[in-house]
Each structure stands twice: as structure tokens, then as C-alpha cells.
């Protein structure tokens, strides 16, 4: 996984979030959130890929909370 502070839409993203340990999932979430923040400031709106990734992460967190 990338050591960058944000994850651009062109960067690799895991296909199956359920296999990631909690800590890696949290780091990934932080990277995607930072990218969303950047896109809102720089472009006025998020890239659709970044939005999809954010939604996927939210769904995975919700699924883990319900286990």
C-alpha cells in the first residue's frame, strides 16, 4: 500500500477491502479523505473515482461495525 498522505484516482486501490486489517483500512480511509479534501479545494468537486472509493470504505466500516 502507498505511503503517501493521499490516494489519487490513478493509484492502486484494493478490490476486496474485507481482507485488510483494521489499521490498513483506517490508513486507506485517511488517504482517500485527504484526496477528497484536496479535490474539493483544487477542483471544486470530487473525482467520481475518489467518491466511489470513499463510499466503498464507508460500507466496509459499517459492515465491520455490524459484526
N, C-alpha and C positions, 0 to 999 in steps of 0.2 A: 504494500500500500504506500502511497505517496507520503512524503514527509512535509509536503507543502502546507501552508496555512489555509489554502483554499483549493477547491477542486473544480477546474474548468469543465465545460461540457465536453471538451475533447479528451480529457483524461479518462483513464480506465475506471470503471465502476463495477463492483461485483454483481453478478447476475442473481446470486442467491444470498440475500442478507441474513437468512436464518442460520447460516453456518458460521457467521462471525461471532467471536466472543464479545461480551458487552462492551468492554473497553474499546475495541476496534470500531464497533458500531458508533460509539459516542464520538470518537475522533472523526470518523467519516461524516457524522452529522454536523460536527463543528466546521469541517472543511466546506460542506455544502452550504451551510448557513452563512459563512463568510463570503462565499461566492455569490449567494443571493443578495447579500447586503451590497457587495461591490456592483453587481449588475443594476440594482435599483439606483445607486448613486451615479454610475457612469452612463447607463443607457436609459434610465427612467422606467424600465420594466425588466423582469427576469427572462432569461433564455428559457424556452419551453423544456429543454432537456434538464436544466437545473431544477425547474419546478417539479418535473416528474420524479427526479431523484429525491427531492425533499419529501414528496408525498409517499414514495416507497419507504423512506426511512421512518416517517411518522407511522405508517401502517405496521412496520416491523416492531417499533417501540410499543405500540398498542397491543400487538399480538403477544409480546413478551410480558406485558403488564397483566394480561388476562390468563397467563399460565398458572 
